[in-house]
Amino acid sequence: MTDRKTHIVITGASSGIGKALAMLLAGDKYLLSLCGRSDEKLEKTKRDLPSDSFYSESFCLSDVQQTSAFFKRAIEKHGSVDVLVNCAGLNNVRKTGLDTELSELAWLMEVNCYAPIRCIQAVAPYMKRHKHGVIINILSTVCLFSNPGIAAYTASKAALDAYTKVMRKELRSDNVKVLSVYPGGVDTNFREAQRPEYLQGEDVAQAIVTLLLTNQFVHIHDLVIRPQSEENFT
């Protein structure tokens, strides 16, 4: 082991859970690499951070070349990635399964499933080589409890959920932890109307930090976090 700081990559850091997590982790202990789709929102995140020990780029994770270049430059800046937190996601198709266009489904699959998998593939080889690493995918309780009207979003998150579970077994022998976080309702800009009774981004961010602080021999596979007001669970 070396004394170098832990390098953490956070996608979707321009708002919501990703921004809240960046705010919690910013400081002298970690080196952060942040990305977000909105340049304006990411700039605001950077201004709000209490430390300047970070690297950042704004782009859409659907862009394969930009994603690859971001990870290459982040690694050149801060060294190999110790922790990847896939926070970026999209939920803008609110239709029944019958009404959902396949092009709409394909877009959510690109953003919510394929993009985070590409991010994993960008860092996992380094983690395997060093026999150390943590990958955290922010999923959703839609993977656990089906709700009508969001078929495309549910399918895209469930696909990443299944992929995550396979990779957890595949990377275990290389001491790489693959963790799943399933938030329930979160009061972020995902929603058209404010829901103050729901979780805040900071609540989920605190739960993620708890996962990061566990003993090296502890592997918490799944963490479900819901607002107390939520009733749609078994």
Buried (B, 14 or more C-beta within 10 A) or exposed (E): EEEEBBBBBBBBBBBBBBBBBBBBBBEEEBBBBBBBBEEEBBBBBBEEBEBEBBBBBBBBBBEEEBBBEBBEEBBEEBBBBBBBBBBBBBBEBEBEEEEBEEEBBEBBBBBBBBBBBBBBEBBBEBBBEBEBBBBBBBBBBBBBBEEEEBBBBBBBBBBBBEBBBEBBEEBEEBBBBBBBBBBBBBBBEBEEEEBEEBBBBBBBBBBBEEBBEEEEEEBEEBBBBBBEEBEEEE
